[in-house]
Amino acid sequence: MMTDFSYSTDVAGIATITWDIPNRSMNVLSQHGIKQLNDHIDTVLADDAVKGAIITSGKDTFAAGMDLNVLARMKEEAGEPPAPGLFERIMQLHELLRKIERAGMDPKTNRGGKPIAAALPGTALGIGYEIPLACHRIFCADNPKAKIGLPEIHVGLFPGAGGTTRVVRKLGAMAAAPVLLEGRLSDPKTARGTGLIDEVVDDPVAAAREWILNANDGDLVKPWDTKGYRMPGGSPYHPAGYMTFVGAAAMVHGKTHGVYPAAKAMLAAIYEGALVPFDTALKIEARHFVSVLMNPSSSAMIRSLFINKGALEKGANRPEAPDQRVRKLGVLGAGMMGAGIALVSAQAGIDVVLIDRTQDAADKGKAATEAYMDKGVKRGKATAELKAEVLGRITATTELEALQGVDLIVEAVFEDPEIKADITRKVEAIVGSDCIFASNTSTLPIGDLAKASVRPDQFIGIHFFSPVEKMMLVEIIKGRETGDRAVAKALDYVRQIRKTPIVVNDARFFFANRCIIPYINEGIRMVAEGVAPALIENAAKLLGFPLGPLQLVDETSIDLGARIARATKAATGGDYPNGICDDVLFWMESEGRLGRKAKAGFYVYDDRGKRQGLWEGLGQRYPLNVNQPEMTDVQHRLLLVQVLEAIRAMEEGVLTDIREGDVGSVLGWGFAPWSGGPFSWIDMIGPAKAVEICERLEAGLGARFRVPDLLKEIATKGTGFYKRNDAQAA
């Protein structure tokens, strides 16, 4: 068995338990790791020659948390029914951490315990922070790159190894909220300031050793184990605490709209746990954690946002090719997209040549990086030296000759095929024969754009989402003749800039826009039908979408939507199905209501561009029906127009991997993150149920809800997309 935790003692009687998993860049906790740590703690407490212990890491970080691959399998391995087995395993972990915390002290006098300190060389996340929380003192290296915190909420969980209970008792519910409910991470000095760790030092192991040699009984007892303990800020029925807990419930519901089970379960664990003694609170936390593990949303989020996302980032679908990391990048077009691409590339250590038609435009593109770095310096997230280093990597110019020596071009010029073809020909005459050329187009087929290239096998699409610096997804599009080296180059580049790639085959709108546009169109279509705009928008938000379809088209601009509609109609001819949507869009465009940028769209905006509410003029043009639909029907329409497009993309070979469909949907446009993505959602509700809903919608609304053959096949066989995928992989 692999040794995760090693054990040694020194002449002073101090034991050191070192967490260092072989062949892993960061430590993660597994089931056999739990047993090893438990055995070492038993040795510390049983050996009279041992005065105390240090738990540390052999890496430059402490730990990244629980191995979520193990966590994902826990439900399957817990027996039938799984809930009791899950509860028992979680309580075993609580018992281990409680053993560390009590350290052999007398339960009545709180005396006689052995001091146990955590010495963190760097990042400590999730269970990697919950273990130190159970120690008597936490020392952390003065490492500004280190992150301390509990980010479980971001993958559909909450801290379930005592982190929820301990942080609330340590900080109080109000101060704990950002740590627990937002998963906010802190650098060591900030963590010390908020009370998450005790000391920031140059040598945490030496400092921990010195502390252990001088610790007394009082230094070991946690506040919640002392008589008369009172929770900071007040418990739920304390006057101040009551207001905190009422506000927390409103805040959580306002942010999650009730669709994220982990947030609701965590809030319940915090509230109920605050009313009882500490050990009972741990049991309450464990029960709520089991309820989250039993919820299919948790499994779907872990699978999509951790396991599948991680696999794609590590090159799950990368073709065989030598290392293709980018040394020097050329960016054509210094507008918002080009400037963003230059920024993230320079931050990743890549030299960038940023080209535009005028020097002013090129300089403006580089200035966007300066402004971004200035904000980072102001917030303490960057230094003046780092800013100078990043800016020094960007050369802003009008001279195409400056592109000599680049090994990847990303073209981000105006969405016009002729303009793109012209710049492609000019640039390919200058760059080396091995340079890969990528277009950042969001709608134009890559195969058509590649016709202007003399090397179509080295032509590819790299579609960024706006704003580039914030959006994690990058869509890589293979044209008809795109070769493996171009795909490998794009994937290696996306990995360099620390984003998540999906690889799709060429088709109009690729994958992301193919699914987003029907979502927007369905919302606009319902406006024309007389459905209340507020019902449409709130139905979407109650599904967990970050923006309703009307707000989304306002943000992306109504005239852009109108341009896409005209181009799509011209390309599809008599097959065009969206006339009713276009009537609304074209009318809004003619009224000058072009969205947020014009401070007038489906919403009303103030002078600063802040939304003030939906525009009442919609009701005059499209009167509301007396009988409004059920919200569930509106939600099914908004969900299924996207889900069915994702399935059709799979049928047509645009998507070749359902993992890319799910991860791309959640990261690209926020498709109901609690569901894990469109394919996970189908598996969650059951393919047969999805077919039933589609058939009802098709009967009332038309062919856009027709059941794809692939969905029919899966429903008939009684499997799901992921079981089918696993069977094919096997």
Secondary structure, DSSP 8 states (H G I E B T S, - for coil): ---SEEEEE-TTSEEEEEE--TT-SS-EE-HHHHHHHHHHHHHHHH-TT--EEEEEESSSS-B-EE-HHHHHHHHHHT-SSHHHHHHHHHHHHHHHHHHHHHTT--TTT--S---EEEEESS-EETHHHHHHHHSSEEEEE--TT--EE--GGGGT---TTTHHHHHHHHH-HHHHHHHHTS---B-HHHHHHHTSSSEEES-HHHHHHHHHHH--HHHH--GGGSTT---TT--TTSHHHHHHHHHHHHHHHHHHTT--HHHHHHHHHHHHHTTS-HHHHHHHHHHHHHHHHHSHHHHHHHIIIIIIHHHHHTTTT--S-S----SEEEEE--SHHHHHHHHHHHHTT-EEEEE-SSHHHHHHHHHHHHHHHHHHHHTTSS-HHHHHHHHHTEEEES-GGGGTT-SEEEE---S-HHHHHHHHHHHHTTS-TT-EEEE--SSS-HHHHGGG-S-GGGEEEEEE-SSTTT--EEEEEE-TT--HHHHHHHHHHHHHTT-EEEEEE--TTTTHHHHHHHHHHHHHHHHHHT--HHHHHHHHHTTT-SS-HHHHHHHH-HHHHHHHHHHHHHHHGGG---HHHHHHHHHHHHTT--BGGGTBSSEEE-TTS-EEEE-THHHHHS---SS---HHHHHHHHHHHHHHHHHHHHHTTS---HHHHHHHHHHHH---GGGTSHHHHHHHH-HHHHHHHHHHHHHHH-GGG---HHHHHHHHHT--HHHHHHHHH-
